Amino acid sequence: MALVPYEETSGVGLQKFHKPLATFSFANHTIQIRQDWRQLGVAAVVWDAAVVLSTYLEMGAVELRGRSAVELGAGTGLVGIVAALLGITM
């Protein structure tokens, strides 16, 4: 569990996490993930780190096809979804 103090009404900082739907495009697919910050907290939103890692995997820097992986603590699962679309076996 993480504590992320902030004012919901101040600036644009974390307001994107309050949108109920986050949409991304990876591996020639559109991925829509439901978010629920208020009820489920930090594990129920797509963090920027997941988007960056998904982009890195899509660039092909790591060969995923035919490999296996276990995803632990990945929040909404964006990285696992992208890895699966790129050929990894979960």
MOPAC internal coordinates of N, CA, C and O (Angstrom, degrees):
PM7 1SCF
backbone

  N    0.0000 0     0.00 0     0.00 0    0    0    0
  C    1.4463 1     0.00 0     0.00 0    1    0    0
  C    1.5245 1   107.79 1     0.00 0    2    1    0
  O    1.2310 1   120.72 1   -40.26 1    3    2    1
  N    1.2963 1   116.22 1   139.74 1    3    2    1
  C    1.4589 1   121.55 1   179.46 1    5    3    2
  C    1.5225 1   109.25 1  -121.67 1    6    5    3
  O    1.2310 1   120.97 1   -31.87 1    7    6    5
  N    1.2989 1   115.75 1   148.13 1    7    6    5
  C    1.4558 1   121.53 1   176.63 1    9    7    6
  C    1.5173 1   107.99 1  -106.43 1   10    9    7
  O    1.2310 1   120.83 1   -59.73 1   11   10    9
  N    1.3295 1   116.02 1   120.27 1   11   10    9
  C    1.4556 1   121.01 1  -178.91 1   13   11   10
  C    1.5214 1   107.96 1  -123.72 1   14   13   11
  O    1.2310 1   120.01 1   -90.12 1   15   14   13
  N    1.3453 1   117.58 1    89.88 1   15   14   13
  C    1.4686 1   119.38 1  -178.70 1   17   15   14
  C    1.5295 1   111.55 1   -76.58 1   18   17   15
  O    1.2310 1   121.30 1   -44.65 1   19   18   17
  N    1.3023 1   115.12 1   135.35 1   19   18   17
  C    1.4557 1   120.13 1   174.89 1   21   19   18
  C    1.5140 1   108.60 1  -169.63 1   22   21   19
  O    1.2310 1   121.32 1   -17.20 1   23   22   21
  N    1.3007 1   115.08 1   162.80 1   23   22   21
  C    1.4548 1   121.39 1   176.69 1   25   23   22
  C    1.5193 1   107.82 1   -95.69 1   26   25   23
  O    1.2310 1   120.10 1   -57.54 1   27   26   25
  N    1.3125 1   117.42 1   122.46 1   27   26   25
  C    1.4581 1   121.32 1  -177.20 1   29   27   26
  C    1.5194 1   112.10 1   -61.51 1   30   29   27
  O    1.2310 1   120.17 1   151.51 1   31   30   29
  N    1.3169 1   117.28 1   -28.49 1   31   30   29
  C    1.4582 1   120.86 1  -176.39 1   33   31   30
  C    1.5180 1   113.75 1   -92.08 1   34   33   31
  O    1.2310 1   119.58 1   174.31 1   35   34   33
  N    1.3247 1   118.40 1    -5.69 1   35   34   33
  C    1.4649 1   119.79 1  -176.30 1   37   35   34
  C    1.5240 1   112.00 1   -93.54 1   38   37   35
  O    1.2310 1   120.52 1   -59.25 1   39   38   37
  N    1.3218 1   116.62 1   120.75 1   39   38   37
  C    1.4690 1   121.84 1   174.10 1   41   39   38
  C    1.5116 1   114.21 1    60.73 1   42   41   39
  O    1.2310 1   121.51 1    12.16 1   43   42   41
  N    1.3214 1   114.72 1  -167.84 1   43   42   41
  C    1.4610 1   120.62 1  -178.46 1   45   43   42
  C    1.5222 1   112.05 1  -104.15 1   46   45   43
  O    1.2310 1   119.41 1   174.71 1   47   46   45
  N    1.3041 1   118.73 1    -5.29 1   47   46   45
  C    1.4600 1   124.84 1  -177.14 1   49   47   46
  C    1.5112 1   117.12 1   -26.97 1   50   49   47
  O    1.2310 1   119.90 1    98.22 1   51   50   49
  N    1.3104 1   117.79 1   -81.78 1   51   50   49
  C    1.4530 1   121.65 1  -175.26 1   53   51   50
  C    1.5213 1   113.65 1  -103.73 1   54   53   51
  O    1.2310 1   119.87 1  -167.09 1   55   54   53
  N    1.3131 1   117.86 1    12.91 1   55   54   53
  C    1.4568 1   120.24 1  -177.30 1   57   55   54
  C    1.5226 1   113.14 1   -63.49 1   58   57   55
  O    1.2310 1   119.69 1   153.16 1   59   58   57
  N    1.3320 1   118.20 1   -26.84 1   59   58   57
  C    1.4626 1   120.11 1   179.56 1   61   59   58
  C    1.5223 1   111.24 1   -62.97 1   62   61   59
  O    1.2310 1   120.32 1   156.35 1   63   62   61
  N    1.3428 1   116.98 1   -23.65 1   63   62   61
  C    1.4564 1   120.53 1   179.68 1   65   63   62
  C    1.5273 1   112.34 1   -74.44 1   66   65   63
  O    1.2310 1   120.39 1   167.34 1   67   66   65
  N    1.3237 1   116.86 1   -12.66 1   67   66   65
  C    1.4634 1   120.47 1   179.36 1   69   67   66
  C    1.5241 1   112.20 1   -91.45 1   70   69   67
  O    1.2310 1   120.40 1   175.67 1   71   70   69
  N    1.3286 1   116.85 1    -4.33 1   71   70   69
  C    1.4575 1   119.62 1   175.49 1   73   71   70
  C    1.5316 1   107.44 1   -72.96 1   74   73   71
  O    1.2310 1   119.92 1   -45.73 1   75   74   73
  N    1.3161 1   117.76 1   134.27 1   75   74   73
  C    1.4688 1   119.85 1  -175.38 1   77   75   74
  C    1.5255 1   114.53 1   -70.44 1   78   77   75
  O    1.2310 1   120.14 1   164.26 1   79   78   77
  N    1.3299 1   117.34 1   -15.74 1   79   78   77
  C    1.4507 1   120.27 1  -176.99 1   81   79   78
  C    1.5271 1   109.89 1  -138.52 1   82   81   79
  O    1.2310 1   120.78 1   -51.01 1   83   82   81
  N    1.3352 1   116.11 1   128.99 1   83   82   81
  C    1.4611 1   121.96 1   175.44 1   85   83   82
  C    1.5262 1   107.45 1  -112.41 1   86   85   83
  O    1.2310 1   120.13 1   -49.39 1   87   86   85
  N    1.3254 1   117.35 1   130.61 1   87   86   85
  C    1.4631 1   122.05 1  -176.41 1   89   87   86
  C    1.5279 1   109.93 1  -118.42 1   90   89   87
  O    1.2310 1   121.01 1   -45.64 1   91   90   89
  N    1.3328 1   115.67 1   134.36 1   91   90   89
  C    1.4584 1   122.32 1  -177.92 1   93   91   90
  C    1.5197 1   109.27 1  -136.14 1   94   93   91
  O    1.2310 1   120.57 1   -20.10 1   95   94   93
  N    1.3243 1   116.52 1   159.90 1   95   94   93
  C    1.4556 1   122.25 1   176.06 1   97   95   94
  C    1.5232 1   108.50 1  -125.64 1   98   97   95
  O    1.2310 1   121.08 1   -67.19 1   99   98   97
  N    1.3429 1   115.54 1   112.81 1   99   98   97
  C    1.4584 1   122.02 1   178.11 1  101   99   98
  C    1.5222 1   109.16 1  -140.39 1  102  101   99
  O    1.2310 1   120.36 1   -34.61 1  103  102  101
  N    1.3029 1   116.91 1   145.39 1  103  102  101
  C    1.4695 1   123.64 1   173.82 1  105  103  102
  C    1.5290 1   111.48 1    52.23 1  106  105  103
  O    1.2310 1   120.75 1  -137.36 1  107  106  105
  N    1.3225 1   116.16 1    42.64 1  107  106  105
  C    1.4690 1   122.49 1   179.77 1  109  107  106
  C    1.5278 1   113.44 1    59.67 1  110  109  107
  O    1.2310 1   120.39 1  -151.36 1  111  110  109
  N    1.3214 1   116.87 1    28.64 1  111  110  109
  C    1.4596 1   122.94 1   177.01 1  113  111  110
  C    1.5245 1   109.20 1  -131.73 1  114  113  111
  O    1.2310 1   120.96 1   -29.95 1  115  114  113
  N    1.3056 1   115.76 1   150.05 1  115  114  113
  C    1.4597 1   120.99 1   170.58 1  117  115  114
  C    1.5245 1   107.06 1   -97.94 1  118  117  115
  O    1.2310 1   120.87 1   -54.01 1  119  118  117
  N    1.3141 1   115.93 1   125.99 1  119  118  117
  C    1.4633 1   121.66 1  -177.77 1  121  119  118
  C    1.5192 1   108.06 1  -114.21 1  122  121  119
  O    1.2310 1   120.68 1   -55.94 1  123  122  121
  N    1.3182 1   116.31 1   124.06 1  123  122  121
  C    1.4618 1   121.25 1   176.69 1  125  123  122
  C    1.5164 1   108.13 1  -114.07 1  126  125  123
  O    1.2310 1   120.88 1   -52.11 1  127  126  125
  N    1.3264 1   115.93 1   127.89 1  127  126  125
  C    1.4586 1   121.37 1  -179.45 1  129  127  126
  C    1.5164 1   108.79 1  -123.15 1  130  129  127
  O    1.2310 1   121.13 1   -50.73 1  131  130  129
  N    1.3157 1   115.45 1   129.27 1  131  130  129
  C    1.4681 1   120.57 1   176.25 1  133  131  130
  C    1.5234 1   109.06 1   -76.63 1  134  133  131
  O    1.2310 1   120.98 1   -42.21 1  135  134  133
  N    1.3163 1   115.72 1   137.79 1  135  134  133
  C    1.4596 1   121.99 1   178.69 1  137  135  134
  C    1.5303 1   109.39 1  -118.08 1  138  137  135
  O    1.2310 1   120.65 1   -32.34 1  139  138  137
  N    1.3247 1   116.37 1   147.66 1  139  138  137
  C    1.4622 1   120.51 1   178.25 1  141  139  138
  C    1.5309 1   109.47 1  -149.20 1  142  141  139
  O    1.2310 1   120.97 1  -103.44 1  143  142  141
  N    1.3225 1   115.75 1    76.56 1  143  142  141
  C    1.4607 1   122.04 1  -178.66 1  145  143  142
  C    1.5238 1   111.49 1   -62.08 1  146  145  143
  O    1.2310 1   120.59 1   134.89 1  147  146  145
  N    1.3159 1   116.48 1   -45.11 1  147  146  145
  C    1.4676 1   120.31 1  -172.60 1  149  147  146
  C    1.5214 1   113.18 1   -63.80 1  150  149  147
  O    1.2310 1   119.70 1   139.69 1  151  150  149
  N    1.3200 1   118.18 1   -40.31 1  151  150  149
  C    1.4581 1   119.63 1  -177.10 1  153  151  150
  C    1.5279 1   113.04 1   -92.76 1  154  153  151
  O    1.2310 1   119.55 1   146.02 1  155  154  153
  N    1.3218 1   118.47 1   -33.98 1  155  154  153
  C    1.4551 1   120.63 1  -173.39 1  157  155  154
  C    1.5236 1   114.10 1  -113.45 1  158  157  155
  O    1.2310 1   119.71 1   172.51 1  159  158  157
  N    1.3118 1   118.16 1    -7.49 1  159  158  157
  C    1.4569 1   121.45 1   174.62 1  161  159  158
  C    1.5107 1   115.31 1    75.03 1  162  161  159
  O    1.2310 1   121.27 1    28.59 1  163  162  161
  N    1.3358 1   115.18 1  -151.41 1  163  162  161
  C    1.4590 1   122.06 1  -169.97 1  165  163  162
  C    1.5200 1   114.43 1   -65.89 1  166  165  163
  O    1.2310 1   119.64 1   158.85 1  167  166  165
  N    1.3263 1   118.29 1   -21.15 1  167  166  165
  C    1.4599 1   120.69 1  -179.93 1  169  167  166
  C    1.5224 1   112.23 1   -80.20 1  170  169  167
  O    1.2310 1   119.96 1   170.96 1  171  170  169
  N    1.3037 1   117.68 1    -9.04 1  171  170  169
  C    1.4631 1   120.89 1  -174.05 1  173  171  170
  C    1.5223 1   113.26 1  -108.94 1  174  173  171
  O    1.2310 1   120.50 1  -155.59 1  175  174  173
  N    1.3224 1   116.64 1    24.41 1  175  174  173
  C    1.4595 1   120.75 1   175.68 1  177  175  174
  C    1.5307 1   108.63 1  -132.53 1  178  177  175
  O    1.2310 1   120.73 1   -22.67 1  179  178  177
  N    1.3213 1   116.22 1   157.33 1  179  178  177
  C    1.4641 1   121.28 1   177.67 1  181  179  178
  C    1.5233 1   107.87 1   -90.07 1  182  181  179
  O    1.2310 1   120.78 1   -65.90 1  183  182  181
  N    1.3101 1   116.11 1   114.10 1  183  182  181
  C    1.4620 1   121.84 1  -179.08 1  185  183  182
  C    1.5239 1   110.30 1   -84.75 1  186  185  183
  O    1.2310 1   121.10 1   -25.64 1  187  186  185
  N    1.3191 1   115.51 1   154.36 1  187  186  185
  C    1.4721 1   121.53 1  -179.86 1  189  187  186
  C    1.5188 1   112.07 1   -57.24 1  190  189  187
  O    1.2310 1   119.73 1   146.45 1  191  190  189
  N    1.3285 1   118.12 1   -33.55 1  191  190  189
  C    1.4675 1   121.02 1   179.97 1  193  191  190
  C    1.5242 1   111.12 1   -61.74 1  194  193  191
  O    1.2310 1   119.98 1   144.38 1  195  194  193
  N    1.3301 1   117.65 1   -35.62 1  195  194  193
  C    1.4656 1   121.01 1   177.80 1  197  195  194
  C    1.5246 1   110.72 1   -66.96 1  198  197  195
  O    1.2310 1   120.45 1   141.73 1  199  198  197
  N    1.3047 1   116.75 1   -38.27 1  199  198  197
  C    1.4667 1   120.97 1   178.72 1  201  199  198
  C    1.5273 1   109.49 1   -67.24 1  202  201  199
  O    1.2310 1   120.17 1   137.37 1  203  202  201
  N    1.3210 1   117.29 1   -42.63 1  203  202  201
  C    1.4737 1   121.09 1   179.71 1  205  203  202
  C    1.5232 1   110.47 1   -64.31 1  206  205  203
  O    1.2310 1   119.72 1   134.30 1  207  206  205
  N    1.3302 1   118.14 1   -45.70 1  207  206  205
  C    1.4651 1   120.48 1   179.88 1  209  207  206
  C    1.5271 1   110.80 1   -65.72 1  210  209  207
  O    1.2310 1   119.76 1   140.88 1  211  210  209
  N    1.3136 1   118.06 1   -39.12 1  211  210  209
  C    1.4667 1   121.11 1   177.09 1  213  211  210
  C    1.5265 1   110.96 1   -61.94 1  214  213  211
  O    1.2310 1   120.53 1   139.05 1  215  214  213
  N    1.3201 1   116.60 1   -40.95 1  215  214  213
  C    1.4640 1   121.39 1   177.59 1  217  215  214
  C    1.5256 1   110.25 1   -63.48 1  218  217  215
  O    1.2310 1   120.33 1   136.92 1  219  218  217
  N    1.3211 1   116.97 1   -43.08 1  219  218  217
  C    1.4637 1   122.19 1   178.47 1  221  219  218
  C    1.5351 1   110.48 1   -60.21 1  222  221  219
  O    1.2310 1   120.48 1   134.23 1  223  222  221
  N    1.3281 1   116.68 1   -45.77 1  223  222  221
  C    1.4626 1   119.93 1   179.57 1  225  223  222
  C    1.5261 1   111.24 1   -63.67 1  226  225  223
  O    1.2310 1   120.73 1   140.11 1  227  226  225
  N    1.3174 1   116.21 1   -39.89 1  227  226  225
  C    1.4656 1   120.60 1  -179.27 1  229  227  226
  C    1.5300 1   111.17 1   -66.20 1  230  229  227
  O    1.2310 1   119.86 1   151.68 1  231  230  229
  N    1.3244 1   117.87 1   -28.32 1  231  230  229
  C    1.4618 1   121.54 1   179.24 1  233  231  230
  C    1.5254 1   111.81 1   -66.74 1  234  233  231
  O    1.2310 1   120.07 1   164.03 1  235  234  233
  N    1.3331 1   117.46 1   -15.97 1  235  234  233
  C    1.4560 1   120.76 1   176.81 1  237  235  234
  C    1.5108 1   114.66 1    86.21 1  238  237  235
  O    1.2310 1   119.75 1  -164.44 1  239  238  237
  N    1.3111 1   118.08 1    15.56 1  239  238  237
  C    1.4636 1   121.25 1   179.96 1  241  239  238
  C    1.5286 1   111.16 1   -66.19 1  242  241  239
  O    1.2310 1   120.73 1   155.90 1  243  242  241
  N    1.3187 1   116.21 1   -24.10 1  243  242  241
  C    1.4640 1   121.72 1   178.72 1  245  243  242
  C    1.5256 1   107.22 1  -124.76 1  246  245  243
  O    1.2310 1   120.12 1   -51.36 1  247  246  245
  N    1.3222 1   117.38 1   128.64 1  247  246  245
  C    1.4721 1   120.43 1   178.02 1  249  247  246
  C    1.5251 1   109.03 1   -76.75 1  250  249  247
  O    1.2310 1   120.66 1   -61.62 1  251  250  249
  N    1.3255 1   116.35 1   118.38 1  251  250  249
  C    1.4599 1   121.16 1  -177.22 1  253  251  250
  C    1.5223 1   112.85 1  -102.93 1  254  253  251
  O    1.2310 1   120.14 1   150.42 1  255  254  253
  N    1.3210 1   117.33 1   -29.58 1  255  254  253
  C    1.4689 1   120.52 1  -174.48 1  257  255  254
  C    1.5270 1   110.49 1   -58.10 1  258  257  255
  O    1.2310 1   121.31 1   -53.16 1  259  258  257
  N    1.3294 1   115.10 1   126.84 1  259  258  257
  C    1.4595 1   120.78 1   178.46 1  261  259  258
  C    1.5136 1   114.47 1    83.81 1  262  261  259
  O    1.2310 1   120.01 1   179.73 1  263  262  261
  N    1.3098 1   117.60 1    -0.27 1  263  262  261
  C    1.4703 1   120.87 1   179.60 1  265  263  262
  C    1.5189 1   109.54 1   -99.22 1  266  265  263
  O    1.2310 1   121.14 1   -17.34 1  267  266  265
  N    1.3260 1   115.42 1   162.66 1  267  266  265
  C    1.4632 1   121.52 1   178.12 1  269  267  266
  C    1.5187 1   109.72 1  -114.56 1  270  269  267
  O    1.2310 1   120.90 1   -27.44 1  271  270  269
  N    1.3224 1   115.88 1   152.56 1  271  270  269
  C    1.4634 1   120.23 1   178.46 1  273  271  270
  C    1.5218 1   110.01 1  -151.20 1  274  273  271
  O    1.2310 1   121.26 1   -23.49 1  275  274  273
  N    1.3033 1   115.19 1   156.51 1  275  274  273
  C    1.4540 1   122.62 1   171.69 1  277  275  274
  C    1.5172 1   106.08 1  -121.18 1  278  277  275
  O    1.2310 1   120.67 1   -52.47 1  279  278  277
  N    1.3081 1   116.33 1   127.53 1  279  278  277
  C    1.4627 1   120.12 1   179.98 1  281  279  278
  C    1.5293 1   108.40 1  -102.12 1  282  281  279
  O    1.2310 1   120.89 1   -56.44 1  283  282  281
  N    1.3102 1   115.91 1   123.56 1  283  282  281
  C    1.4654 1   120.92 1  -179.32 1  285  283  282
  C    1.5169 1   110.14 1  -119.81 1  286  285  283
  O    1.2310 1   120.14 1   -50.89 1  287  286  285
  N    1.3034 1   117.33 1   129.11 1  287  286  285
  C    1.4540 1   121.27 1   174.15 1  289  287  286
  C    1.5011 1   114.41 1    62.25 1  290  289  287
  O    1.2310 1   120.06 1  -135.68 1  291  290  289
  N    1.3213 1   117.49 1    44.32 1  291  290  289
  C    1.4515 1   120.31 1  -174.69 1  293  291  290
  C    1.5277 1   113.34 1   -97.22 1  294  293  291
  O    1.2310 1   119.75 1  -161.92 1  295  294  293
  N    1.3085 1   118.08 1    18.08 1  295  294  293
  C    1.4659 1   120.38 1   178.26 1  297  295  294
  C    1.5043 1   111.56 1    65.31 1  298  297  295
  O    1.2310 1   119.99 1    61.73 1  299  298  297
  N    1.3251 1   117.62 1  -118.27 1  299  298  297
  C    1.4604 1   121.99 1  -177.49 1  301  299  298
  C    1.5199 1   113.44 1   -79.63 1  302  301  299
  O    1.2310 1   119.65 1   169.81 1  303  302  301
  N    1.3081 1   118.26 1   -10.19 1  303  302  301
  C    1.4603 1   121.35 1   175.68 1  305  303  302
  C    1.5149 1   116.52 1    90.96 1  306  305  303
  O    1.2310 1   119.71 1  -166.64 1  307  306  305
  N    1.3307 1   118.15 1    13.36 1  307  306  305
  C    1.4617 1   119.89 1  -178.56 1  309  307  306
  C    1.5236 1   111.56 1   -56.01 1  310  309  307
  O    1.2310 1   119.39 1   134.69 1  311  310  309
  N    1.3117 1   118.77 1   -45.31 1  311  310  309
  C    1.4738 1   121.21 1  -177.54 1  313  311  310
  C    1.5251 1   110.32 1   -62.69 1  314  313  311
  O    1.2310 1   119.67 1   137.82 1  315  314  313
  N    1.3169 1   118.24 1   -42.18 1  315  314  313
  C    1.4558 1   121.62 1   178.35 1  317  315  314
  C    1.5105 1   112.29 1   -64.44 1  318  317  315
  O    1.2310 1   120.26 1   140.35 1  319  318  317
  N    1.3239 1   117.10 1   -39.65 1  319  318  317
  C    1.4632 1   121.55 1   178.11 1  321  319  318
  C    1.5198 1   109.96 1   -62.84 1  322  321  319
  O    1.2310 1   120.61 1   132.76 1  323  322  321
  N    1.3326 1   116.44 1   -47.24 1  323  322  321
  C    1.4672 1   120.77 1  -179.89 1  325  323  322
  C    1.5252 1   110.40 1   -64.35 1  326  325  323
  O    1.2310 1   119.93 1   136.90 1  327  326  325
  N    1.3167 1   117.73 1   -43.10 1  327  326  325
  C    1.4713 1   120.95 1   178.69 1  329  327  326
  C    1.5196 1   110.30 1   -60.14 1  330  329  327
  O    1.2310 1   119.91 1   137.88 1  331  330  329
  N    1.3199 1   117.78 1   -42.12 1  331  330  329
  C    1.4697 1   121.59 1   178.55 1  333  331  330
  C    1.5246 1   110.73 1   -63.39 1  334  333  331
  O    1.2310 1   120.40 1   137.86 1  335  334  333
  N    1.3260 1   116.84 1   -42.14 1  335  334  333
  C    1.4633 1   120.05 1   178.17 1  337  335  334
  C    1.5280 1   111.91 1   -64.01 1  338  337  335
  O    1.2310 1   120.94 1   153.39 1  339  338  337
  N    1.3299 1   115.81 1   -26.61 1  339  338  337
  C    1.4661 1   120.94 1  -179.64 1  341  339  338
  C    1.5276 1   112.35 1   -89.89 1  342  341  339
  O    1.2310 1   120.01 1  -176.90 1  343  342  341
  N    1.3367 1   117.59 1     3.10 1  343  342  341
  C    1.4642 1   120.29 1   172.29 1  345  343  342
  C    1.4975 1   117.45 1   108.66 1  346  345  343
  O    1.2310 1   118.94 1  -177.76 1  347  346  345
  N    1.3178 1   119.63 1     2.24 1  347  346  345
  C    1.4577 1   120.31 1   179.18 1  349  347  346
  C    1.5217 1   110.45 1   -77.59 1  350  349  347
  O    1.2310 1   120.30 1   -30.09 1  351  350  349
  N    1.3167 1   117.04 1   149.91 1  351  350  349
  C    1.4567 1   122.99 1   177.00 1  353  351  350
  C    1.5201 1   108.16 1  -100.02 1  354  353  351
  O    1.2310 1   120.87 1   -53.84 1  355  354  353
  N    1.3102 1   115.93 1   126.16 1  355  354  353
  C    1.4719 1   120.09 1   179.28 1  357  355  354
  C    1.5017 1   110.33 1   -99.79 1  358  357  355
  O    1.2310 1   120.10 1   180.00 1  359  358  357

